[in-house]
Amino acid sequence: MRHLLNFKKARTIVERFGNTRILVIGDLIMDHFIWGRVKRISPEAPVPVVEVTSESLMLGGSANVVNNIHNLGGKCLVTGIIGRDDDGKKLVNTLKEKGITTEGIITDHKRPTTIKTRVIAHNQQVVRFDREKKDKIEPESTAKVLNYVKRALKSADLVIVSDYAKGLITETLMEETSDACGRMDKFLAVDPKVEHFDYYKGSTIVTPNNLEASLASGVEISDEASLHRAGEVLFNKLGCEALLITRGENGMSLFEPNSETHIPTVAQEVFDVSGAGDTVISTLGLALASGASFKEAAVLANFAAGVVVGKVGTATLSPAELLGAVDAGLKKAK
């Protein structure tokens, strides 16, 4: 990876994170974790009995993207939908406590705030259950979000769309956001969902994982040849400037016009992949807004993902952790 990014350039890019302002559009979620231990199997059914030791509530979905950007030193603007409920209030209050403006968050009394509950025992996820409404948001709410987007774009350096397919991201929202970004010459980075791939045409960069890329392209990715075919199909379909396929233990593959770059994984231990995609799009967006090339930004995002998958829960990292991982990884790659 040293031919793609050296430590001096990485440090320069990361030091610029504090001068960036990122607008995040997406599905706001609260992640509820129930932590415990298992000592026996239930006599009622063949399932583990979890003795609960603690609970925690964390920012999830696009709110975790915001949290990642904030913890990496960037400034954030955020818009999305919450319900008129306690979970929505907790989400807004958590952001406010971090000093993040919440004026772009729209309350919809017809929807609950999305919350995902994960039961974790001995660093393993036992079960997850979701409370949500995934219907498309009302046109009135879409209009409010778009009004905020068009105002916020004036001071944003880059836009991230974090699509969790919970109803916010519609064809109309993406078309108008993409048009506005084009008029104002702003980068648009998208963390996608398969069912909405047609919405992302004209985005600057899209970051599907391996499964999403397979499903969206119609090409089962099983080797380098099928990866190349899938990348070509999606690159041409989306008309984007770059496509970054995240491939878990196989690293990442970046597709640009007439260029294909494979970046090996740097993760040492994998405890939990929850939120790893959020970290990738956050780091990628910050790096691009800080003047990095697509290749440099992808390498930094790869190192960031390698750090957070070694943590349990919806994790983030600091600039020092990112640079420490880059330094160790580049030395190892000598």
C-alpha positions in Angstrom: 0.0 0.0 0.0 3.0 2.3 0.3 2.8 3.1 -3.4 -0.8 4.4 -2.8 -0.2 6.4 0.4 2.8 7.3 2.5 2.6 8.2 6.2 3.5 11.9 5.6 0.7 12.4 3.2 -1.7 10.4 5.5 -0.9 12.7 8.4 -1.4 15.8 6.2 -4.8 14.6 5.1 -5.9 13.6 8.6 -4.7 16.9 10.1 -7.1 18.7 7.6 -10.1 16.8 8.9 -10.8 19.5 11.4 -11.2 22.1 8.6 -14.0 20.1 6.8 -17.7 20.3 7.1 -19.7 17.3 6.0 -23.5 17.2 5.3 -24.9 13.7 6.2 -28.3 12.7 4.8 -29.7 9.4 5.9 -31.6 7.1 8.1 -31.2 8.0 11.8 -31.1 5.0 14.1 -30.5 4.3 17.7 -28.5 1.2 18.5 -29.5 -0.5 21.8 -27.1 -3.1 23.2 -27.9 -5.6 25.9 -24.7 -7.1 27.3 -24.7 -10.3 29.2 -23.3 -13.8 29.7 -24.6 -17.3 28.9 -24.3 -20.2 31.4 -27.1 -22.4 30.3 -29.6 -23.4 27.6 -33.3 -22.7 28.3 -35.4 -25.7 29.3 -38.3 -24.2 27.3 -36.5 -24.1 23.9 -33.0 -24.8 22.5 -31.9 -21.2 23.0 -29.3 -19.6 25.3 -30.4 -17.9 28.5 -28.6 -14.5 28.6 -28.0 -13.1 32.1 -28.0 -9.4 31.5 -25.1 -7.4 33.0 -25.6 -4.0 31.4 -27.3 -2.0 28.6 -26.1 0.8 26.4 -27.6 3.1 23.8 -25.5 4.4 20.9 -25.9 6.4 17.7 -26.6 4.1 14.8 -27.3 4.3 11.0 -26.5 7.7 9.6 -26.2 9.0 13.2 -23.2 6.7 13.5 -21.7 8.3 10.4 -22.1 11.6 12.1 -20.5 10.2 15.2 -17.5 8.9 13.2 -17.0 12.2 11.5 -17.2 14.0 14.8 -14.7 11.7 16.5 -12.3 12.0 13.6 -12.3 15.8 14.1 -14.7 16.8 11.3 -17.6 19.2 11.6 -21.1 17.8 10.8 -24.5 18.9 9.4 -27.2 16.3 9.6 -30.7 15.7 8.3 -33.1 12.8 8.6 -36.3 11.7 10.3 -37.1 10.7 13.9 -40.3 9.9 15.6 -42.0 12.0 18.3 -40.8 9.6 21.0 -38.3 9.1 23.8 -35.8 7.4 21.4 -35.9 10.4 19.1 -35.3 12.7 22.0 -32.4 10.6 23.2 -30.9 10.7 19.7 -31.2 14.5 19.4 -29.9 15.0 22.9 -26.9 12.8 22.3 -25.9 14.8 19.2 -26.4 18.1 21.0 -24.2 16.9 23.9 -21.4 16.4 21.3 -21.9 19.9 20.0 -23.5 18.8 16.7 -26.3 21.0 15.3 -29.7 19.2 15.0 -31.7 21.8 13.2 -31.9 19.6 10.1 -33.6 16.7 12.0 -37.3 16.4 11.1 -39.8 14.9 13.6 -42.6 12.8 12.0 -45.4 11.9 14.4 -46.6 9.1 12.1 -43.3 7.2 12.4 -41.3 5.7 15.3 -37.6 6.4 15.7 -35.8 3.3 14.3 -34.1 1.4 17.1 -32.1 -1.9 16.7 -31.6 -4.0 19.8 -28.7 -6.4 19.8 -28.1 -9.0 22.6 -24.4 -9.6 23.1 -22.9 -12.4 25.2 -19.2 -13.1 25.4 -18.5 -10.7 22.6 -20.9 -12.6 20.3 -24.2 -11.3 19.0 -26.9 -13.7 20.1 -30.0 -12.0 18.5 -31.1 -8.7 17.0 -34.6 -7.2 16.9 -35.7 -4.0 15.1 -38.5 -1.6 15.9 -39.1 0.5 12.8 -41.4 1.7 10.0 -39.8 1.4 6.5 -42.5 3.0 4.3 -41.4 5.9 2.2 -41.6 9.2 4.2 -44.4 11.6 3.5 -43.9 14.2 0.7 -44.1 16.9 3.3 -41.2 15.4 5.2 -39.2 15.0 2.0 -39.7 18.6 1.2 -38.5 19.7 4.6 -35.4 17.5 4.3 -34.6 18.9 0.8 -35.1 22.5 2.0 -32.5 21.9 4.7 -30.1 20.1 2.2 -30.2 23.1 -0.2 -29.5 25.5 2.7 -26.8 23.4 4.3 -25.0 22.7 1.0 -23.8 26.3 0.9 -21.4 25.7 3.8 -20.7 21.9 3.3 -17.6 20.7 1.6 -19.0 17.2 0.8 -22.3 15.3 1.1 -22.7 11.8 2.4 -25.9 9.8 1.8 -26.2 6.9 4.4 -29.0 4.7 3.0 -30.3 2.1 5.4 -33.6 1.6 3.4 -35.7 2.9 6.3 -37.8 5.2 4.1 -35.9 8.4 3.9 -33.9 7.9 0.7 -36.3 8.1 -2.3 -35.7 8.7 -6.0 -37.0 12.3 -5.6 -34.7 13.0 -2.7 -31.6 11.6 -4.5 -32.4 13.3 -7.8 -32.8 16.7 -6.2 -29.8 16.2 -3.9 -27.6 15.1 -6.8 -28.7 18.0 -9.0 -28.0 20.5 -6.2 -24.5 19.0 -5.6 -23.8 19.2 -9.3 -24.8 22.9 -9.5 -22.6 23.7 -6.5 -19.7 21.4 -7.5 -19.9 19.3 -4.3 -18.8 15.7 -4.0 -21.6 13.2 -3.3 -20.6 10.0 -1.6 -23.2 7.2 -1.1 -23.2 4.2 1.2 -25.9 2.2 -0.7 -28.7 -0.3 -0.3 -29.3 -2.8 -3.2 -33.0 -1.9 -3.7 -32.1 1.8 -4.4 -29.1 1.4 -6.8 -31.0 3.1 -9.6 -31.3 6.2 -7.4 -27.5 6.8 -7.1 -26.8 7.6 -10.8 -24.5 10.6 -11.1 -23.1 10.3 -7.5 -19.3 11.0 -7.2 -18.5 7.7 -5.4 -20.6 4.7 -4.2 -19.4 2.2 -1.6 -21.3 -1.1 -1.8 -20.1 -4.2 0.1 -19.3 -7.4 -1.7 -22.9 -8.8 -1.4 -24.5 -5.6 -2.4 -22.2 -5.3 -5.5 -23.1 -8.9 -6.5 -26.8 -8.4 -6.2 -26.9 -5.0 -7.8 -24.7 -6.1 -10.8 -26.2 -9.5 -11.3 -22.7 -11.0 -11.1 -21.8 -13.4 -8.3 -18.4 -12.3 -7.1 -16.3 -15.4 -6.5 -12.9 -14.5 -7.9 -10.9 -11.7 -9.4 -12.5 -12.1 -12.8 -16.1 -11.9 -11.5 -15.1 -9.0 -9.3 -13.8 -7.1 -12.3 -17.1 -7.8 -14.3 -19.3 -6.7 -11.4 -17.2 -3.5 -10.9 -17.5 -2.7 -14.6 -21.3 -3.3 -14.7 -21.9 -1.1 -11.6 -19.4 1.6 -12.7 -21.2 1.9 -16.1 -24.6 1.7 -14.6 -24.0 4.4 -12.0 -22.0 6.8 -14.1 -20.0 7.7 -11.0 -16.4 8.9 -10.8 -15.4 6.1 -8.6 -16.8 2.9 -7.1 -15.4 1.3 -3.9 -16.4 -2.3 -3.2 -15.7 -3.3 0.4 -14.9 -7.0 0.6 -14.4 -7.8 4.3 -11.4 -10.1 4.9 -10.4 -9.5 1.2 -10.0 -5.8 1.7 -11.4 -3.3 -0.8 -11.4 -2.7 -4.6 -11.5 0.7 -6.1 -12.8 1.2 -9.6 -12.0 4.5 -11.5 -12.1 5.2 -15.3 -9.5 2.8 -16.8 -8.2 1.9 -13.4 -8.8 -0.9 -10.8 -7.0 -0.9 -7.5 -7.1 -3.7 -4.9 -6.4 -2.8 -1.3 -5.6 -5.7 1.1 -7.3 -5.9 4.5 -5.4 -4.6 7.5 -7.7 -5.9 10.3 -5.8 -7.9 12.9 -8.8 -9.2 14.8 -12.5 -9.0 13.9 -14.9 -8.9 16.9 -17.9 -7.0 15.4 -18.5 -5.6 11.9 -21.5 -3.5 13.1 -21.1 0.0 11.7 -17.9 -0.8 9.8 -19.5 0.6 6.6 -20.3 3.8 8.5 -16.7 4.2 9.4 -15.6 3.6 5.8 -17.9 6.2 4.3 -17.1 8.7 7.1 -13.3 8.4 6.6 -13.6 8.4 2.9 -15.7 11.5 2.9 -13.4 13.4 5.3 -10.4 12.4 3.3 -11.9 13.5 -0.1 -13.0 16.8 1.5 -9.4 17.2 2.7 -7.9 17.0 -0.7 -7.1 13.3 -0.9 -7.3 11.3 -4.2 -9.8 8.4 -4.4 -6.9 6.0 -3.9 -5.6 7.8 -0.8 -9.0 8.2 0.7 -9.8 4.5 0.1 -6.6 3.4 1.8 -7.3 5.6 4.8 -10.9 4.2 5.0 -9.5 0.7 4.8 -7.2 1.4 7.8 -10.1 3.0 9.7 -12.3 -0.1 9.1 -9.5 -2.3 10.3 -9.6 -0.5 13.7 -13.3 -0.5 14.3 -13.9 -4.2 13.5 -11.6 -4.9 16.4 -14.0 -3.3 18.8 -17.4 -4.6 20.0 -20.5 -2.5 19.3 -21.1 0.4 17.0 -17.6 1.8 17.2 -15.7 4.9 16.1 -12.0 5.9 16.2 -9.9 8.9 16.8 -7.4 10.6 14.5 -4.6 9.2 16.7 -5.9 5.7 16.3 -6.2 6.1 12.6 -2.7 7.4 12.2 -1.4 4.7 14.5 -3.0 2.0 12.3 -1.6 3.7 9.2 1.9 3.9 10.6 1.9 0.2 11.8 0.4 -1.0 8.6 2.8 0.8 6.3 5.8 -0.4 8.3 4.5 -4.0 8.2 4.0 -3.6 4.4 7.7 -2.8 3.8 
